[in-house]
Amino acid sequence: MIDAAHPDISIARQCELIQLSRASYYRSVDYGPVVETAENPELMRLIDEEYTRHPFTMKIPSLTCLLINRNPLT
């Protein structure tokens, strides 16, 4: 999609033409595609469940503690 070696059109202009942020382009070049882990859907379910129960009180630190205590990743 983006031709980094194009002689006339810069990477910035190519990204602009296809409405892709340069950060997204460089992230894909540096790290490759993001692969979802097997545990991610379960963690998302737990977060959704807790946030639905407590929509205005559950903040990031609370959710982090909840996940560590309820579903240890180690």
LINBELNOR-V567367 format. One record per residue. PSI is psi in radians with two decimals (999 if undefined). NEAR is the number of other ideal C-beta (glycine too) atoms within 8 Angstrom. D_CENTER is the distance of its C-alpha to the mean C-alpha in whole Angstrom. Layout:
psi = {PSI PSI}
near = {NEAR NEAR}
d_center = {D_CENTER D_CENTER}
//
This chain:
psi = {-0.92 2.26 1.74 -0.42 0.15 2.26 -0.40 -0.49 2.11 2.83 -0.72 -0.77 -0.70 -0.74 -0.74 -0.75 -0.62 0.17 0.85 2.28 2.57 -0.58 -0.73 -0.70 -0.90 -0.55 -0.76 -0.57 -0.78 -0.72 -0.22 -3.06 2.59 2.23 2.24 2.34 2.87 -0.51 -0.22 -0.81 -0.66 -0.74 -0.71 -0.69 -0.78 -0.76 -0.81 -0.76 -0.83 -0.72 -0.61 -0.65 -0.65 1.22 -0.50 -0.06 -0.34 1.93 3.05 -0.84 -0.69 -0.76 -0.67 -0.85 -0.76 -0.83 -0.69 -0.76 -0.57 -0.58 1.30 2.38 -0.09 999}
near = {2 9 6 6 4 8 3 3 7 6 9 7 8 12 13 7 7 8 4 8 6 9 6 9 12 8 8 9 7 6 6 4 4 4 4 5 5 4 7 8 8 8 10 8 8 12 10 8 8 11 10 6 7 7 7 4 6 11 6 5 6 9 12 8 8 11 12 9 6 6 8 5 6 2}
d_center = {21 21 24 24 28 29 32 32 29 26 23 22 24 23 19 21 23 20 18 15 14 16 13 11 14 14 11 12 15 15 12 13 11 8 10 10 12 15 15 11 13 16 14 13 16 18 15 16 20 20 19 21 24 24 22 23 23 20 18 16 18 20 17 17 20 21 18 20 23 23 21 21 18 21}
//
